[in-house]
Amino acid sequence: MFFRRLRVLAGLAVPALLLGLFPAAAELPAGFEITTARPAATFLRDEAIEFVVRCGRPVQGATWTVTRHGGAEVASGEMTLGGGNAAALRVRERPGVGYYTLTLALESGEVVSDVFCVLPPPDEARGDGGIFGLGYKPRCAAEWDIYRQVGARHVRAEFPWPEIEREPGVYDLAWVDQFAADARARGIQLTVLTGHTPRAYGQRPIDAEGRVASAWYTWQPAGTIEWYRFISTMAGRLLNRRISVDGAHPTDTLPRGSRPLVIAWEVWSEADQNFYYGDWDRYLDMLRIAYGTIRARERVPVVYGSCGHLTEMNATFWQGCGDYFDMAAYHPHGPDPDYELMHWFRNMPQAWWSRGVPRDSAFTECDFHAADCAHEAGFIVRLAATLRAWRQPLYVRSGCTGGCIATNRCSYGLVWYENGRYVPRPAYVGFAVARWLLESAAYIGPLEAPAGARLELFVRGGVPMVVGWTDGGAQTVRLDLGGPACVIDPLGGVRTLRDASARVELSQDTVAVAGVSYRYLSEAASAAAERWLTTEMGHESPTASRYVDPLEDDAAACIAADFPGRVRAAVRQACDAWERYPPHGASAFFIAQRTVGEGMVAAARNAREAGALQPIHTNTIWRLAELGEHLGEIADGAGQRWWRMNNVSAADMAKVRELVRATRRRVPDARGGARCPGADRLLDRAERQLALVRASGGHRRGAWWAAVLEARAAHALTGVEQPRMIETFAVAEFPTAEPVTKGKLLPPDGDHELLARVYNFLPRAVAGTIRLDMPQAWPSAAGALSFSAPASGPGEPVALDFCVPEQPTPWVQKTVYRPFGCFDVDLPAPLRANEGLSIAAESGGPVAPMGYQAFVGAWPSRAASAPQRMRPAVPTIGDGAQPTVPPVASPLPADVPFAAIAPAGGVLRSGP
């Protein structure tokens, strides 16, 4: 099927494109109108190409030509137009996928040009489309169709709280329902984004100036119950909706099943940057409430709305909220995706590795684009191949600056909208070609390439395919071929290769060479396995991690000294089996997978024998799970031509689904609802692998084996991992505190009140006691008080009183440090300007505690008496107040929350 489709294109092939300056979007002269049945002047391959031309000039003859980008003429003809009448222009030839210019030359001498494109069918070569997301929210049916026909698989759609709850308690959901219906009708999934505060609920920071003062939607909500009601309403509206089943194939062994409408749920965008100016504690409250609400309805990944700041991530873990997100968002940009990805994984994710709780990343608003827009189409193919090589599950092309549907003539936009017209750009074709080439392809690994060039091997439809590019100038590589082969350029042009080998020119305009020799599979698979073993996180980096060593070193330390050698031997044997008899290649890689899976279980068992689960154990298990999934993908690629040997039966699926279900319930059923978060995350990975099996109709036994091994490792982890009560937790509101940018200020002026509310997402009611842990010098009027919360809902608030001492006087002035700079406050000299509090509850066992950071003091104008000017010494990491909530692992020097980096008294110095 793959080569049948390629031959359709090859019959009208042209030489590989010389991508020079792209033509600007055609501006039709007054009195001219050229329209097509599809929006954005688009046709699908094998569709008849027909235009409707209206011309206000006098009736006259005209000649027309169609040229491919690069100048090659592919069709021409004559027609009569004018008089304002509609004239049909039919192109008999089928020029194939590409970017074209239609030129009309009138007898009067006037020449009019317009651009159009031909795309591969969007439902052809479907697979895991997580990296083919777009971030511009469609405004009308035409824009939805523009996304549908290019093959966009999901849209990051913001549902702003102020636009839904325009008045307190009144929700405008009609547009939400329509948006969901439009997405479902076109088979497009949603990455949901919720955030921003309605003006009626927002708390203006008392230090607000400039944008902070005017951007009320970035303020924190005064309470949490309104956020809970909003999230509950949205979850009830969007979750548990499904998109209709993909078409079945006669060879399927399993029903393909439907897909969820929502693939991820992001809580606020860039909350640690300029789109949230409220207290970080309140963001963490909202994150926990969203996590409990969403996961109680559907196991959709909850995304931490980050811009990549390590400070806030450390505070998130320190304050007890590390279990309340599945992925963390990051919004990279620039022309070098490898560098940006390396930079990301060496920064904020180190907070995960330091505690042994690794997560997936979600690149939900990304502005990667070519340095020169002339190469944007090729860059999109390169980017997709890079993301596959880095095994990233979720990527969204940003629409903020015009990268999707641009109204500002953005040079790297997919489509330009101007003067009421949608005009396709070459990048639009590049996106469709990248999706068609790589969505269903199995990534195998890297091949040896000249300096400055990259070669990545995939298997698509059972056919080995190399994707290659350079960072700069052109380079030539020689590739061995395995039969009929061709070079596919980023705009869909095809050049047939007929010899046993071929010299292929690589440049910034990425090309794919389909039909290379099968011998490359062994080379690429071995290189991929070696990269996993010899690097810290599966990719090369010039900077070492502080918290993980190369996988082979960590595995040797926590599993067995000979384990890396066993993995290498298993991969080598699988490659040998593939070369001897390719139909048995997939089953040989299954054996390599099982070797990795045995190591995952052994790491958990060794931790149990040692009496403690350490970060080295969980970090190693997580990376081995990724390696096992990659080996499964290699096996599935190797088995694509021999699908009967790679099938999964209904009985196979039922067994592993029951294993996942039983493992997930093992600890909660025995511990009153408490869970093992690390084991749960492994089970989530297993379920994603099973979803791939179902989506393929049962033709991905490698993914099935990955799920089996992850479920077994999760079961082993439940025997050593400390269970935690995640689905019941307490949140605190400080009505007597003064909101400041990125924090809250407790004036030392006597009595304060804290309102504690328990949110319970268990299917049973809970009751118990709740207490406030605070600095010993602060008097508390109440000890532990009673609380209750219904099943799957919040309880009533419990008031806990405390006092911030206002004596002795005179007060002094100290500096408070926060992510957005620092400010001075006045307070009694013995008090610290940064303090940690926590609320803890008991309900037949500990309820998840929460730490809160408070700035202590008053603005100088509100001081009890004229203060003596004093500042703390240079801040020392690790010094200062710390909440009573223990971190997951032993504290590290960089783990202090951002509100606690000022010293706790100690030596003070006078002066400004």
N, C-alpha and C positions, 0 to 999 in steps of 0.2 A: 504493500500500500504506500509505503514511504517513497519508493522509487517511482511508482506509477505517478504520484503527484509531482515529483521532481521532473519527470519527462515531459509533463504538460508545460512546465516552465521552460525547460531546456530547448524545446523546439523553436522558441523565439528568444534565445539567449543573446546577450550582448556582452562585450568584454567587461571585466570588473570595473566598477565606477571609479572615475577620478573625481572625487568629491571636492569641487571648488566652491565658489560662492554660490549659495542657494539663491534662486530668484526670490524677490520680495513677493509678498502676497499680491495677486493681481488686483488692481483697482479698475474695475470696469468703467468705461466712459459713460456719461449720461446717455440714457436711451438704450443701453444694452443690459440684458439679463440672461445669464446662463445658469440653468438649474438642473439638478439631478434628483432621482427618487430618494436617495439616501442623503442625510445631512453631511456637511463638510466635503462635498464633491467626491464622494467615496463610492467605489464599487467593490464587490467581493470577487475573488478569482473565480472564473467560470461563469460569472454573470454577464449578460449582455451589457455593453457599454453604450448608453444612450443619453444624450443631452437634449434639453429643450431650450432653444435659443429665441429670445425676443429682441427685435431690433427696431428702433424708432426711425431708422433712416428710410429713404425711398427703397422700394423693392428693387433688388439687384442680385446678381450672382456673386458667389464667394467660393474660394477654395479653403479647405481646412487641412491642417496637418497635426499629427500627434507625435511628440518627441519624448523620448525617455530622458530623464535627467542625465546630462552628459552629452546630449546633442544628437543621439541616434534616432532617426525617423522610423516609426513603427507602423504608421498608417496615414493615409491621406484620402481626400475625396473632394467633391463639389456639392454645392447646395444653393438654394435660393432663399433669401431672407429679406426682411424689411417690412415696412408698412405697419409695424407694431404687432404683427401676427406671430403666433407660436410656430416654430419650425423644428422638426425633429432631426437631430444629427445622430446617425447610428454608425458606430465603428464596427465593421465586420470582423476585423482581426481581434484576437484575444491576447493582448500584449503581456499578460502575466503580472505578478505582483510587482509594484514599483511606484515611482513618483513621476508624473508626466505633466507636460504642458500642451494644452490645446490652443492652436493659433488659427485665427480666422483672418483671411486677407480678402477684403471687399473690392469689388470692381472700381469703387471710387478711390481706391488707394489707401483707405484706412485699414489699419492692422490692429486686431484686438487679441489679447492672450489671457488665458486663465489656467490655473493649475488644478489637477485632480490626482487621485491616487487609487490604486488597486491593492486590496489587502487579502491575506489568507482568511478563510472562514474562521470566525471566532470560536466555533465549537470543535474545530479540528485539532487533534493532538492535545487534548485536555490532560491535565495532570494536577500537581500540587501548585496552585497559583498564588501562593502567599506573597511572592515578591513582585507580583504584577498588580499593585494597588495604585490608585490615583487619589490625590488629596483635595481636588477642587470639587465642591458640592454642586451637582447638576441643578440648574435652575428651571429646566423645562424638559419636555419630552425629547426634543431634538438633542439636547446635551446628554441625556441618558442614552440615546441611541448612538451618539458619538463614542461614548465609553463602551457600549455593548459591541459595536462592530470592530473596534480595535482590539478587543479581547481583554479589557480590564476585568480583573477577577474580584476586586473589592474596592470600596470607596471609603475613605476616612470621612465620616460625616459628623459634624458637630451639631449637637442638640443643646443650644445654650439654655440654661435654666431661666434667664430673664425673658426669653422669647416663648417659653412654654408656660411659666407661671407669671403672667403679666400683672395679675392682682393676687394678693395672698389667698391661697386656697382654691384658685380658679385656674384650671389647666387648659391650654389650647392644644389639643392633641390631633386635630383634624389634619394638620400638615405633617405631623409625625406619621400618622397612618398612611397618608398619601405617599410620603417619601419611601416608607417601607414597601408599599405596594408596587411603586415604580421599580425599586431594586429587585424585588422578587420576580416581577414580570420579565425582567431581562437576565435573570440568573446571576445577579451581582450581589455579593455579600457585603456586609458593612463592618467596618471598624468604628465603633461608636465612641464619640468623644462627648463627655458631659462636664460642665463646669460653669464658672462665672456666677456671680451672686446677684439676685434681683435687688434693685435699689431699696425696696421696702425692708429687706432683711440685712442689708450690709452695715457694717460698723466702720466708720471712717477713722483711720488712724489719726491720733491727735497731732502727730508730727507731719501730716500729709502736706506735701508741697508739689507744685508742678503736676506731672502726670498722675502721681499717686492721689492727689486731691480731686482730679477730674474723672479719673477712670474708676467710677464707683463699682463696676462689675468685677474689679480685681480685689475688692475688699472681702474680708471674711464674713460669713453669716454670723449673726449674733448668737444663734443657738444651733443645735444639730438636728432637732426633730423635723424642722422644715426640709432640710436636705434629705433626711431619711424618707419623708413622704414623696419628695420629688423623684428620688432614685427608685423607690418602690413602684411608683407610677410608670416610670420609663421602662423598668425591667419587665413589668407586667405587659407593657405594650410591645416590646421588641423581642424579648427572649421567647424560646420555645416556638418560634416561627421557622418554617423550613422552606427550602427552595427545591423545586421539583427535581425528580431523579434524572440523572444523565441517561442517555440512550444506552440500552443494553447491547451486548455483542453476543453472537451465537456461542462463543467459546466460554462465556462467563460461568463460573461455578457458584457465584454468590450474587444476590440482588445488589445492585450498586447503591441503593438507598438514597435518601435525600441529604442535602447539606444544610447546616444551620444558617439562618440569615445573618447572625452576628458571629464573627470569628474572633473578636477581641473587644474589650471595653476599657477605654482609657479614661482615667479620672483626672480631669483638668489637663490643660496643655501648658507645659513649661511652668509648673507651679513653683519650681525653685529658681525661676528667672523673673521676667517682668510681667507675667500675666496673673500673678497672685501676690498681693502685698499684705496678706493677713498673717496671723500667727501660724508658725509651722505646726504647732500642736493641733490647731484646728484643721489644717489640711490632713494630718494623720488621722484625726477623728473621722473626717469625711472619707478617707481612703478605706478605713476599717469598715465603716458602715456600708460603703458601696460594695466592698468585697463580700461581706456577709450576705447582703441582699441579692447580689448577682449570683454568687455560687450556690445559694440556697435554691435557685430556680434552674440553673443550667451551668455545666462546668465550662464556662467561657473564661478564657484567660483574662485576668484583670491586670491592667497596665498602669504602672506607677508613672504619673505625668511629669516626666523629668526633662531637664535640659542638660543633664549630665554632670551635676555638681556633686562632688564627693562629700562636701561638708554636710549637706542635708541628708545624703544617704547614710552617712555614719550616724547622724542624729536619729534617723528613722529606726535603725537597728537598736541604738542605745536606749531609745524610749519604748521599746517593746513592740514595734510594728513591723518587724522583718518578715512575719508570716502572712502579711495581708496584701501581697501582690505576687503575680506569677511572672510578669515581664516588666522590664523597665524601658521607658521610651528614651530615645536619643534622636537628635535632629542634625545629622552631619551635613556638610556641604563642601563643595570644592571639586576640582578636576581629578583628584587622585583617590579613588575609593579604598585602595589597599592601605594607604597611609592613614586615612581617616578611621578606618576600622581598627587598625592596629592601635592608633592613639586612643580610641574609645576603650578597648579592652584592657589597656594599661592604666586606665583611670578609674572611673566610678565603679565598674564591676569588681575592682580589687576589694571593695568593701564586702562583696559576697564571698569571694575566695578566702578572705581573712577569717571569716566565721564558718566556712565550710557549708555555705548555703547558696550554691551557684544558681543562676536563673538564665532564662533566655532574654535576648534583647528584642525590642520592637522599634524599628526605624520608621516612625509614623509620620514624619514630616521632613523629607530629605530633599536637599537642593543640589545633589550631585549633577554636574553637567560638564560638557567638554569646555576646555579653555577657549577653543575656537568653535563657534556655532556651526561652521561648515562641516564639522565632524560629529555633530550631535547624534545622528542616526547610528553611526558606528559605535559611539560611546555608550549608547543605551544597550547594545548587544554585549559590549565588554562589561558593563556594570552588572547585567543579569548573570553573566558567566562568573563574575567575581563573587557575587552574593551566593551563588550555588556552591562555589568552591569554599567559601567561608561557612557554609551551611546555616545561613540565616533564614529564619522562618517567616518574617514579616517585614515588608518594605513598602513604603508609600511615597510616590513621587509628589513633591510639594506643589501645591497650586498657589501658594501665598504670593510668589513673585511672578507668576505667569507661566510656570512650567507645564501646566496642563492645558486648559482653555484660557488663552491670554487675551485680555482686553487692552493690553499696553504694548503690543508688538514685541513681546519678550522674544529675544533671539533664539532661545531654546524651548519655546512653547511647542506643544504638540499641534495645537490648532489655534489660529488667530480668529478673534471675533471682532469685526469692524463693519460699520455701515450696514448692520443687519445681516451680514453674511458670515458663515463659518468657513474658514479657508484652511485646508490641511497644510501642514509643514512636513518637510522630510522626516523630522523626528517622529511624527505620527506613524509613518511607515516603519521606521526603525523599531518603535515599540511593538508593533504588530509582528514584525519579523522575529524579534527577540522572543516574544511570547510563543510564537509558533515553533521556533527551533528548540527552545529549552524547557518549556513547561512540562512536557511529558518525558524529557530525556533524563536518563540516569547519569549522575555525575560520577566519574570513575576516579580521576586524579590528574596530577600535572605530568607533562612530558618535558624532557630536556629541550631547552630552547636557547638561542643565542642571547648574549647579554642585551638587556633592554627590550626583549621580546617575551611573550607568554604564549604557551600552548596548553590548553586544558582539554582533556578527553571526556567525551560523553558517549552514551549509547542511546540512540533514538530509533525506536521501532526495530530494534535488533541490529541496527547499522552503526558501527563506530564512527564518531564525528569529532573532529578536532576544531576547537574555536581558538583563533589566534589573533594577536594584535601586538603592536609595539607602543612604546611610550613617546616616540618621536619619529625619526626618519624611517624610511622603508628598509626592510631586511627580507632576504629570501631564505626559505627553508625547503628542504627536500623531504617529502613524505611518501612512504610506501603505501600503495593502494591495494585494496582487497577485491577489486572487481569494478563494476560501474561506479563512478564517482563524479563528484562535481564540487565546484566552489560556489558558495552562496554569499553574495555581498549584503551589506546591511539594509539595502533598499530592495532586496528580493531578486536581484539579477542573478542568473545562473550561468556558469560556464562549465561545460562537460569536460571531464578528464578521461582519457582512454588508455593510457599506458600503464605499466606496472608501477611506476612512480611518477611524481610530478614535482616541479619546482613551483612553490606558491609564494607570492609576494605578500608580506605582512606590512601593515601600516597602522596609523591611528584608526582607520576605518576597518573595524573588526570584520573578519570573514570566518565562515564555517566551511570546513572541508568534509563532506559526507562521503563515506565509503572508503575510509583509510583501512589499512591492514588490521586484522584482528590481533596481531601480535602486540599491538600497542596496549591492549587491555592489561596484560601482565605487567608491563613497564609502569603504567600509570597507577595500577592498584598497589604495586609494591612501593612506589614513591609516596602514595597517599598514606599507607600504613606507617611508613618510616617517618613521615612528617608528624603524624599523630604521636608516635612514640618519643621522638627526639625533641619536641617542642613542649612548651608549658600548656598551651591552650589550643593546639591544633593548627597554629599558623606561625610563620616566622616573625620575629620581632627583634630589633636591636636593643630593646630594653627588657631587662629581666624583671619578673614579678617578685615581690617580696614574700608572697604567700604560697606559691606553688612552684615546684621544680618540674623539670621535664617529666612527662607522664611515665616514661620507663623507670626513672629514679623513684618516683612516688609509689608506683606499682610494686617495684622490687622491695620497697621498705614496708609496705602495709599488706602485701599479698604473699609474695615469695620471690626470692632472689632470681629464680630462673623463669619467672612469669613472662617478662618481655621477650625472652628467647623463645618461649612456647608460642607466643603470638606471632612472632616473625616466622617461625617454622610453619605454623598453620597457614599463614598468608602465602608463603612460598609454595607449599604443597597445593594450595588452591590454584595458584597461577600455573603450576606445572600440569595439574589436571586439566585446566582450561586449554592449555596449548596442545596436550595429547589428544583430547577428545572434547571439543567445545560443548556438546550437549550435556556433559557432566560438570561443566564449570560452575553452574549455580549451586549444585549440591555440595561441591567442595568448599565454596565460600560459606555455606551454612555451617560447616564444621569449624571454620575460622571464627564465625560468630559465636558458636557455643564455647569455644576456648575463652573468648572475651567475657561471655556471660558467667562462666565458672569463676573468673577472677573477681567479678562484681560481688558474687555471693561470698567468696572467700574473704574479701575485704570486710564485709559486714560481720562475718563470723569471727574473724580475727579481732575486730573491735570488741565484740562481746567477750571473747576470752581475755582480752586485756582489761576489761572492766569499764571501758569508756569509749564513746564514739568521738573521735577527733576530726578536725577539718581535713586532715590528710585522707581519712577514710571516705568521707562524703565527696570531697573534691575528686578523688580518684574514681569512685563509682560513677559520678556524673560524666566524667570525660570518657570512661569506658563505655557508658551508654551511648554517647555520641559516636564513638568508634564503631560500636556494634551496629548502630543504625546505618552508618556509612558502608560498612561491609555488607549489610543487607541490601542497600541500594545498588552496590556493585553486583551482588548476586542476582538481583532483579533485572539489572541491565544485561548481564550475561545470559539470563534465561528468557529474554524477550522473544527470541526466535524459536524457542522450544517450550512454549507456554504450558504444554501438558505436564512438563516436569517441574513447573514452578507454581502450580495451582494450590489454592487453599480451599478445603472443603468446608461445608457448613458445620460439620462436627468439630473440625479443627477450631473454627471461630468460636463455637459455643464453649469449648474447653477453656480457651484463654480468657474469654469474657467472664466466665465464672471464676477463674483464678483472680482476675482483677477485682471483681466484685467482692469476693470473699476476703481478699487481702485488705481492701479498702475498709471493710466493716470490722476487721479483726480487732483492732484496738478500740475504736469507739464503742462497740458493743460491750466490751469488757471494762471500759474506763469511763462510762457515763458520758460519752460524747467527745472525750479528748482524742486528739489525733497525733500522728507522727508526721510532721510536715514534710520532711525529706522523702519519706516513703510515698506520701501522697503525690509529691511532684514527679517521682519516677512513674507512678501509675498514670499520671496525666500524660507523660511521654508515651507510655504503652498505649493509651487510648488513641492518641494521635496517629500512632503507627497502624492501629487497627482501622482507623478511618481511611488511611491510604489503601489498605487492603480492600475495603468495601468499595471505595471509589474506583478501583481498578477492575471490579468484577471478580475478585479473587485471584488475580494474576501476580501478586507480589508476596511470595512466600518469604523473601528476605525481610520485608517489613513485619510479617507475622512472627518470624523468629525473634526479631528485635523486641517486639511486644512481650513475647513469652519470657525472654531473658530479663527484661526490665521488671516484669511482674514478680519473677522469682527473687530478684535482688531486693525489691521493695518488701517482700515477705520476710526476707532475712533481716532487713533493717528494722522491722517492727519488733524484733527481739532484742534490740540494743538501743534504739533511739528513744529519747525521753519524750513521752506524750505531752502535749500541751492543749489546753482548752482554748481553742481559737474561735469557736462559734458563739461564745458568750463572753462579753467584755464590757467594761465600764468606761464611760467617757466623762469628762469634766468640763463644765462651763464656769467661767469666772466673771460673774456679773459686776463685781466691784473693781475689777482690773480695768486699766485704761489701755485700749488698743493702740499699739504703735506699729510702724512698718516692720513686718516680719517678726512680730513678737507681741508680748503684753507686759504691762508695767504695773506692779503692785506698789502703791504708795505706802510708806510706813506711817500710816495715820490711823491706826487702831483696827477696828473690826473689819473682817472680810468674810465673804461667803463663797463657797464652792458648791455648785449643783452637780451631783453625780447621778448619772442615768445608766442603767444596765441595758444593753442591747443583746437580745437573745435570739439566735437563729437556729436553735435546737428545736426539734418537733415536740418538745415538752416544756412546761412551765418550770421556772427556776426561782428559788428564794434563798436568802442567806443574809450575810452581813457585809458591810462595806466600810472601809476606813480610809482616812487620809494620812499618809506618811509625809512628814515635813521636817524642816530643821528644828532641832531640839530647842533652840532659843525662841521659837515662835509658839506662843500659847495656843492651845486648841480647846475649844469649848465642848467638843463632843468626841467620844471614842468611836467604837464601831456601831453603826446604825443598821437597821434592817432594811432590806430591799426585796422586791419581787418583780418578776417580768414574765409576761405570758409566753406561750409557745410562739415562736417565729415572730417576735415583735419586741418593741422597747417597753421598759417599765417606766414608772413615774419617777421624777427627779427626787433625790434625797439631798437635803441641805446639810452641809458640813461647814461649821464656823471655825475660823482661825483668826489670828491677829499677827500683824507685822509690827514689831515694836517701833515706837517713835522716839524712844529714849536710848541713850543719853544725848543731850545736846552739848555743845553746838554740833550741827551736822557737818559732814564733809562732802566733797564732790569727788565722785569716782566715774570711771569710764566703762560703759557697757559696750561689749563687742557683739556684732551680729553679722550675717552674710553681707548686708548692704552697708558696710562701714560701721561707725560707732557713734555714740552720743554720750553726753554727760548727764548724770543724775545726782541729786542731793539725798543723803541718807545718814543715819547714825553711823559713826565710825566703826563699831563692831560688826555691822551687817555687811554681807557680801552683795555686790550689785547683780550677781547671777546666781540663781538658786534652782535647785531641783526638787520637785515634789512628785508624789506618785499616789495613785489610788489603787487599792487592792481589794478584792472581794473574795468571799468564800461561799460556796454553795455545794456542800458535800465534797469539796475539793477546791483548789485554787482556781479562780476565774482569771483569765488573761489580764495581767496588770498593765498599767500605762504610766509612763513617766511624762511629766510636764516640766517645761523650762519657763522660768519667770525672770524678768528683769525687775529689780527691786530699787525703788527710789522715787523721787519726785523731781519734776522740772525745777530749775533754780528759782523761778518766780513763785513756786509754791512751797518753798522750803520753810521749815519751822523757825529757822533763824539764819542769819547770814553765814554761809558755810566757809570753812577754810578750804582753799583750793588744794585738792590732793588727787593724784592719779596713781594707778597701780604701776608696778614695775613692768618691764617688758614681759608680755604673756608667756607663760611656760606651758607647753602642751602637757596635758595630764593633770594640771593643777586645777583646783576649783571644785565647785559643787557638782555632785553626780547623783542622778536619780537612783532610787533604790531598786529599779527594775534591772535585773542582771542581764548582761548580754548573752547571746547564744553560746559564744565561746569565750575563752579568757580575753580580758580587755587588752587591746593593742595601743601603743602610744598615740595613734592617730584617731582613736575611737571616741574622744570626748565630744559631747554635743556642742554645737556652735555657741550656745548660750553659756557654756561653762568653761570657755577658754581663758577667761580672766582669772587671775590668782584669787585664792580664797583668803584674803587678808594679807598676811605676810608682810614683807618690807614695802613700805610706801615711800614715794619721794615727792617732795614739794615742787611747785613750779608749774608753768603752763604746759 
